[in-house]
């Protein structure tokens, strides 16, 4: 099953339970048909979007600053050359 198809399946599953939700904020990751990574983030009722990176849960506030620095900035921190 392709990653976008799995993303839609998870979205439908969460949406059907929207009146009695699971209260789960999911992150789905995998490879698309071109072999590139894909990450999908969800809210509790099944709304989703494809992003480059994501974190959910209690530690997401802490790790998102690191991810923004390392993955979003044009010049991420690099280890010094030896």
N, C-alpha and C positions, 0 to 999 in steps of 0.2 A: 504494500500500500504506500502511495506517495506521501510525502510530508504534508503538502497542502490538503490532501484528502483526509489525512489523519487530523489535521487542524480543524477542518470542517466537521468531522465526526465528533470531536471533543466539544466543539461549540454547540452542536445540536444536542448533545447529551446534557450539557449544562443549561441550555435554554429550555429544554422540556421540563426541567426541575425548577424553573424560575420562581414559582410561587412558594415552594419549599426548598430553597437552594441548599446546595452542599456547603456553601461558604468556603469554597476552595478557590484560591487564586493561583492558577496553574501556569507553568512555563513548559512549552513543548519545543524540543530541539531535534534536529535531524539534518539530513542532506536532501537537497532538491534533485530534480532530474538532471541538472547540469553538474552535479557533484559539489555544489557550494553549500555551505552551512546555512541553515535557516532557523530562526528562533521566533516563536509565537508566544505572546503574553495574553492572558485572559483575565476578565473580571469574574465576579461570582455568578453572573447570569449568562455567560457565554460570549460576550462581546470580545473580539480578539483583533490583534494587529501583528503584523510581521515587523520585527525589529532586528537590529544588528546584535544586540545583547540585552539581557534583562536579569533581574533578580527579584524574588518575591520572599515574603516572610519577615520575621523579626530582624534579621540581619541585613535586610536589603538597603536600609539607609546607610549603613556603614560601607557595604561593598560597592554601592553605586558610585560613590565618589572615586573609588579606585578604578572602576570600570570606565567612568567618564574620562579620567586622567589618562589611562593607558590606551583606550580604544577610540575615544572621540576626538581627542586633541590632535592637531596636525603634527606635533612633535612630542610623542610620549617620552616619558623618562626611560633612558637607556642605561644599561650597566656600563661602567667605564671600561675602556679597552685595556687589556693587560699586555 
